[in-house]
Amino acid sequence: MRGFGSALARAARSRSRAELQAAQRRRPSFGIAFDIDGVILRGRSPIGGSPRAIRRLYSEDGTLKIPFLFLTNGGGVPEHRRALELSELLGVNISPAQGRAWPFSLQRAGESHLNENPFSGHCSFEDDLIVAVGKGEPAVVMSEYGFRKVLSIDEYSSYFRDIDPLAPFKTWKVGQTDNNMSAKVHPSYDVYSERVKGVFVVSDPVDWGRDLQVLCDILSTGGLPGSEKGDQPPLYFAADDLEYQAAFPSERLGMGAFRIALESIFNQINDHPLKYTSYGKPNPLVFKNAANILEKLVMSMYPNSQASKEVNDCQFSTIYMVGDNPKVDINGALKAGHPWSSVLTRTGVFRGKDNDPQFPADLVVDTVEDAVNYILEKECIQ
């Protein structure tokens, strides 16, 4: 009898292990969206135990266990390059294949999602001349989203002699690595007669003085600097963050600050106010797109699941937004509503002891590792 009892106990333990393994193979009922700056990284340095936290979302064999993406307002870098950089910094395989959840779509069928492009829907500009503004490689980014006639503001301004009156006094140079623009002598397009049909601020501008001047020229003249006043071309911003957490201890001015400066100047020198459209968090559409990307990611992880047959409404019971900026990350989750739940970290813009009074999160933790530990425990994931 003693042997029989031991056999029953072993069978029960085996069944428990099998049930646990089966449960872990089931389609997750939740997903996670992470901000990057101030949550995962500060500058290029991982913070808050982020490598350990992200690795917990993968199985031992390196396959993705929990669907997640990076929902960031930062940009200016092609998705495949950003995915490679994050993979190296965090020690996991992050794929750009399912797209990004960044407004001009960080987005990507691999392990995770980077962003969602808000400009990808502007197909009416595909064959029109547009100017891309910001650090990194804004023209390359826009080209990857299907725009065929794109010039960075670096290249565009270089063809107009004396457009920047302070250029002779600059001992530093602003140069994109887009496609060796600085080596070109002749414009790629007839910039002296063809009007700019749209301006896209993809990432934080580098040379504010020049960019403010050139954008005022473009926007005040109907897209042709040096000509008479004309109708303003459409203007789009990938984000509207006033501040963000970079490597410096205190917050740095973001794209929203540049937008305020441009708007103030434009309105002073024109008879009509500046018209623009801002994307990015906290825009609810960004969160809706992120949820759709997470669903597609789950379908690639579990191709035989019922949810893979057809996705109409969101199949997640909860999507956790882990961010450091109450005005952007938490506010966006609040605006998006169900199934979004917000987790606020203290490693970036927010440093408070208690919750944010204006945009309170569902949970406040010290680090992203604390956030992931809480989420996995709550969802009964080992």
Secondary structure, 3 states (H helix, E strand, C coil): CHHHHHHHHHHHHHHHHHHHHHHHHCCCCEEEEECCECCCEECCEECCCHHHHHHCCECCCCCECCCEEECCCCCCCCHHHHHHHHHHHHCCCCCCCCEECCCECCECCCCEECCCEHHHHCHHHCCCEEEEECCCCHHHHHHHCCCCEEEEHHHHHHCCCCCCCCHHHCCCCCCCCCCCHHHCCCCCCCCCCCCCCEEEECCCCCCHHHHHHHHHHHHHECCCCCCCCECCCCEEECCCCCEECCCCCCCEECHHHHHHHHHHHHHHHCCCCCCCEECCCCCHHHHHHHHHHHHHHHHHHCCCCHHHCCCCCCCCCEEEEEECCHHHHHHHHHHHCCCEEEEEECCCCCCCCCCCCCCCCCEEECCHHHHHHHHHHHCCCC
